[in-house]
């Protein structure tokens, strides 16, 4: 059996009625998505009858566009493993990406943890974008009343603003500003009746040196802008007057650390973040100077991606910069964690920046943590 490259998995989330089904129908009708596999809870909930062609296997259907659609069978691990096995054995058409549509009340973190940390899946699939739909007509009410909708927005790589054609434009602008405060690094796109450039939705999570270099400076610049807007006096940050009671629990800021750090210091820092403050860390993105080498770190709560060593620095700035989007956590607490960067390296594999056995032990420990 010929091994294949890891398959990207994107998560489509958003509160009830935000337009996930409409967006997904539009995406699946695009010829560029003909190689996609879609995982949903129930076929009946998503209204794909007009796209159906045949049933290639149990709990799976083939769409006219060539996309494969299946319902969750048992749990996500079993469903992804089943898809991989059937593809490898040519029992189903090949696919080159997976889209997972969550329910409106779902917390996407367990799905992200499954893809990143499951021992069987992590070498077969990799996390790509988290895409969150936001209903411009009802979003402010939903964000006010439901903390999970705020979390869905904070976790996103891409925020898709739906129903912009029927919402008041001043409300759309105000919502965009509110979402920027919640998640300054996310790309905001508008979709009218699901119509959107599909390619803009994907490829926002770095998975190799080239992709990471292309993304690093953009999200660092966005977060630095937000960090400048969040000037604080002592331990008290100044928030805009229209920040809601749920929003006020969410903070976004960028921290800087000038001296180079050791691989041991980086691992100790990751271990502390995941083990002690994982539940509070909605997103962490960092460019770390490890002994002079640029290393990208990406985390969602206690889900830590393996650090990526870039071939070269993306700019002349070689300082360590860490973007935080946190819930119920002060900036000063995050600043104190940077002390761990001062640890000296005590164990190295020749030629390796980070000892692989040490990192594997950390991954196994982080996999069992709950947000």
Secondary structure as UniProt FT lines:
FT   STRAND          7..14
FT   TURN            16..17
FT   HELIX           20..29
FT   HELIX           31..33
FT   TURN            34..35
FT   STRAND          36..40
FT   HELIX           43..46
FT   HELIX           49..51
FT   STRAND          52..57
FT   TURN            58..59
FT   STRAND          60..63
FT   TURN            64..65
FT   STRAND          68..71
FT   HELIX           76..88
FT   TURN            89..90
FT   STRAND          97..101
FT   TURN            104..105
FT   HELIX           109..117
FT   TURN            119..124
FT   STRAND          125..135
FT   TURN            136..138
FT   HELIX           139..145
FT   HELIX           147..155
FT   STRAND          158..162
FT   TURN            164..166
FT   HELIX           169..182
FT   TURN            184..185
FT   STRAND          187..192
FT   TURN            193..194
FT   HELIX           198..201
FT   HELIX           209..229
FT   STRAND          232..233
FT   TURN            234..235
FT   STRAND          236..237
FT   TURN            241..242
FT   TURN            245..246
FT   HELIX           247..249
FT   STRAND          250..257
FT   HELIX           263..277
FT   HELIX           278..280
FT   STRAND          281..290
FT   TURN            291..292
FT   STRAND          293..300
FT   TURN            301..302
FT   STRAND          303..304
FT   STRAND          308..309
FT   STRAND          320..327
FT   HELIX           331..337
FT   HELIX           338..342
FT   TURN            350..351
FT   HELIX           356..367
//
